């Protein structure tokens, strides 16, 4: 007797990673999530990479960030979201209590005016390309 599933493999391939985790009852691998976060916004920061010296796992990952203003942060990524845990690469300050942000965009918007400008410029360029392709 086969295993019952709520959707077919074809439907599953159309689902996002997060939707598959919910549907299959899987735990998200925060290391993979961290890599996705980095690739999403790398265009708008000076440097951003998953930490190699701080241990990451299924439930937590650390990301090093340097904003366009030259400020460095260590970010923690968990199911609760992203938050600043240190003011330097690979630094975790246990006494630092910062708020969680649901998205990397929200976090960067609060930390970096240069991010807001880069994001706005990228959006304008994309709209221009769409406009050119539509004519």
C-alpha positions in Angstrom: 0.0 0.0 0.0 1.4 3.4 -1.0 1.8 6.5 1.0 -1.0 9.0 0.8 -0.1 12.5 -0.4 -2.0 15.7 -0.6 -0.6 16.7 -4.0 1.0 15.0 -7.0 4.7 15.3 -7.8 3.8 17.7 -10.6 2.0 20.0 -8.2 4.8 19.7 -5.7 7.4 20.9 -8.2 5.3 24.1 -8.6 5.4 24.8 -4.8 8.0 26.9 -3.2 10.6 25.5 -0.8 8.7 26.9 2.1 5.4 25.5 0.9 6.9 22.0 0.5 8.3 22.1 4.0 4.8 23.0 5.4 3.1 20.4 3.3 5.6 17.6 4.0 6.1 18.5 7.6 9.8 19.1 7.1 12.0 21.4 9.0 13.7 24.1 7.0 17.4 23.9 6.8 18.5 27.4 7.8 21.8 27.0 6.1 19.9 26.7 2.7 17.6 29.6 3.7 20.7 31.7 4.6 22.2 31.0 1.1 18.9 32.0 -0.5 18.8 35.2 1.6 22.3 36.2 0.5 21.7 35.6 -3.2 18.5 37.7 -3.0 20.1 40.9 -1.8 23.8 40.6 -2.7 23.4 43.2 -5.4 22.5 45.9 -2.9 25.2 45.4 -0.2 29.0 45.6 -0.2 29.5 42.0 1.1 27.2 39.3 2.5 28.0 35.6 3.1 27.0 32.8 5.4 29.5 32.6 8.2 32.0 29.7 8.0 33.3 30.2 11.5 30.1 30.2 13.5 28.2 26.9 13.4 24.9 26.8 11.5 22.4 24.1 11.5 18.8 23.1 10.7 17.4 25.7 13.2 19.9 28.6 12.9 22.4 30.2 10.6 24.7 33.2 10.8 25.2 35.6 8.0 27.9 38.3 7.8 26.8 41.6 6.3 28.6 44.7 5.2 26.3 47.5 4.2 27.1 50.0 1.5 27.9 52.5 4.3 30.7 50.2 5.4 29.0 49.0 8.6 29.5 45.3 9.5 27.0 43.1 11.2 26.5 39.5 12.1 23.0 38.3 11.6 21.1 35.4 13.0 18.5 33.6 10.9 16.0 31.4 12.6 12.3 30.5 12.1 11.5 33.8 14.0 13.3 35.8 11.3 16.5 37.8 11.0 18.1 39.9 13.7 21.5 41.6 14.3 23.5 39.7 16.9 26.9 41.4 16.5 28.6 44.5 15.1 31.3 42.8 13.2 31.8 39.6 11.1 31.4 36.4 13.0 30.7 38.2 16.3 27.8 37.3 18.5 27.1 39.6 21.4 24.9 37.7 23.9 23.9 41.0 25.5 22.7 42.6 22.3 18.9 42.4 22.1 17.6 43.5 18.7 14.2 42.9 17.1 13.5 40.2 14.6 12.6 41.1 11.0 10.4 38.8 9.0 12.4 39.5 5.8 15.9 40.4 4.9 14.4 43.4 3.0 12.9 44.8 6.2 16.1 44.3 8.1 18.3 46.0 5.4 15.8 48.8 5.0 16.3 49.6 8.7 20.1 49.4 8.6 21.1 50.8 5.3 20.0 53.9 3.3 22.4 52.6 0.5 20.3 49.4 0.3 17.1 51.4 -0.1 18.8 53.4 -2.9 20.2 50.3 -4.7 16.9 48.4 -4.4 15.0 51.4 -5.8 17.5 51.7 -8.7 17.2 48.0 -9.5 13.4 48.2 -9.5 13.5 51.2 -11.9 15.9 49.4 -14.2 13.6 46.3 -14.3 10.6 48.5 -15.0 12.5 50.2 -17.8 13.4 46.8 -19.3 9.8 45.7 -19.1 8.7 48.9 -20.7 11.2 48.5 -23.6 10.2 44.9 -24.1 6.6 45.8 -24.2 7.0 48.3 -27.1 
